[in-house]
Amino acid sequence: MGRTDLAKKAIDLAEKRLSTDQWPEYYDTRNGKFIGKQSRLYQTWSIAGFLTSKMLLENPEMASVLYWDEDYDLLENCVCTLSNSTRKNSNGGNIKRHSHDPEKIRSLIEAKSLHALVITMGSFPTQEPLFLHNNIISKYSIFGDVVMSRKLFDEMPQRNAVSYNTMISCYSRDGFLQEALGLFSEMRRCDFKPTQFTFGSLLSCHWLDVFEGMQLQALIEKTGLFYVDAFAGTALLGMYGRHECCLDECLGIFEAMPKKNSVTWNVMISIFGQMGYLEDCILMLSELMMMSPAVGISECTFVNLLSSLEEVDDIRLGEQIHGLVIKYGFDDVASVYNCLIKMYAKSGLAEKMFGYAPVKDIVSWNTLISAMANSDRPSKALDIFQKMCTSTGLSPNETTLANMLNSCSKLHNLSYGECIHGKMIKKRFESHVYTGSALVTFYTKCDKMQEAHTCFDAITQKNLVAWNSLMLGYSNMGSSSSSIRLLQEMIHSGYYPNGLSFSIVIKSSLKRELLQLHSLTIKMGYHENPYVSSSLISSYARNGLVSDALIFVGSDNTKLPVVSSNIIAWIYNRTGQYEKTQELYAEMENPDAISWNILIAACSRNGDYKETLELFEHMRRSQAFPDNYTYVSLFSVCTKLCNLVLGSSLHGLIVKTDFKMCDTFVCNTMIDMYGKCGSIDSSIKIFNEMTRKNIFSWTALVSALGLHGYVNEALERYREMTRTGIKPDRVTFLAVLSACRHVGLVEEGMDLFSQMKLKYGVEPDIEHYLLVVDLLTRYGRIKEAELLILSMHIAPNAQIWRSFLDGCKKQRTIESLALAA
């Protein structure tokens, strides 16, 4: 509806009402009496736009002066409300009922309609304007229209402490910290005393830093609110708990609080859980169990406690807490049971727990879909989603669709992901930052950068996650210029990059760009961030600036973070400086699993096999658990030592502790180890039991069969590999040519050699030529070997000539023996 049409409709409705006299009496709060219908109707339409509408029709050019956009929307709602008020069962009746109970408002349209009605009718007999205005401000904020909240706040003829508290809460909830603090200062200047709710709103703002929080804490203690009840102290706990460095402050406040309620205890349990102090969580729970029922355990207690178990693989402890949930009767509470489903997801029991759930809400389904999407069965998430959509009346929300995109990303299922994208467009979720960021991540993982950028542009209010997701996509594709351009655009748009932003961009940067980015990280104070420093070290090494990368070692006489130390150790290993790797880790206090793996690999490559096995024992005694990379290094040691007993023992240990570590990577190493240690049957058994085979699996088996003289079997496995569509590489040809050489299959070997370049595009190198020359000369094909050497596209080395001369010598010996006979 245009402005002119709206104005005409307002005049027509006003004149119709004036003629029919359909309007209730109005209670004038100023004079304390009822006003007649006709006089109130005139006042109503004066406010609603009767006179201004006439002015607008006569002077259309004044439209921009008469109305701001918000006023226009408000007038439109007012006209819609008035035009429907004469209909039976109309929304107008609902809005009037909302005026008596504003808490029942469920949408922004209803909030605007009530606002329009308050403007047109003024007060109501049962409600004061101040009460209604405060509630409308709150509703505008809840439904995301902070601008209208502030506009109404500024236009209020009178305010109280609740008005300021409501507006401060609006700003704090939406992250406008400076505006919230400005209103707080104005509130104090107007002689309104801040309440515990004022401080609670400010302390809940995530943009509030520690120093500002400390100043608010001083005011809380000065005004005595800290000692009135538990509200202010609990809010302080929540503020300090958001900063990992402030655990001591949290404990100090908790101990000093004269009054504590169940929320206080729950917040403290949550803080311990977020910071990884699980034992302290359990101790707090024990203390809470011994207190009076008034301060006792609630459903939030178990929600916080179960959430703290997400980072810990302790299923026994989880089962004990599950027992307490049943004991206290919270097993039929949806929020608690959803946390149980999430906790059991790590042990693969999420689907079973979901089946026992007494109530299955949308959060329950989302938890199960998320568990499947993050497991080794992401395709299961698609089936569960289909079941939810068809067998329940639940509609997928933003979290559901974001989890589905995560599952599609892992499956690289572009078509299904595009269907989810269509559902988001249908529900108008694609412009929301949460789902929009999920779309960006999905398309970047599917290498669809144009679609990813389109989804990024569609997000109305971008955040750091959205920017980082798109930059990561370009960085992974090696497009350093695009990721750097995005970083510049991000800074110019007023967003402050974090350590992850710089880490992403630095990872793919070139030499010239790297120096500029390094300067920018120093300027913005991120050069000491462990992820940024590790990315800088890695990028310097990748660009050939190894000396610049190694400058980070002891550059400021401080110990490097574990991540950076691991990168440095990796550089030492790549450059053969294994002793320096050992020296670097000798000074490290808390090495992680990657640190142990790099050190074990360094000792293995350096030939220190005894030290390698000793390090493995130390690793098992520490908090770091061996993974597949650990066992790959250990199996390589067994291969070099040709120690079948040790290799079999390690294999048994993997099966006993965690069979999931027997992935393709580890199985390939075991096939090679068993083959070179003389147990070809074990190699074949492991290969046949593998669910996923790659080129390295086939090559390892062909090599093992050839080494043991099973040449026909080796050639058959080679042909089987090509039939499955796997293209042989240079190492595969080395294995199969070596097998042919062992038993003298000259024709088959020459046929394979000719296929290398003609059929598979693999350029023969010096090792291939050496095998073929040895094959020909060993079995009397001297002339063919000579022609092959002369036709080589690379210069033959000493080994090839030695093999050729040995063959010639052997041939002359055979001819001499024939003559002698």
Summary of the structure (lengths in Angstrom):
residues: 821
radius of gyration: 37.0
end to end distance: 114.9
largest distance: 141.9
contacts: 2560
relative contact order: 0.02
helix: 74%
strand: 1%
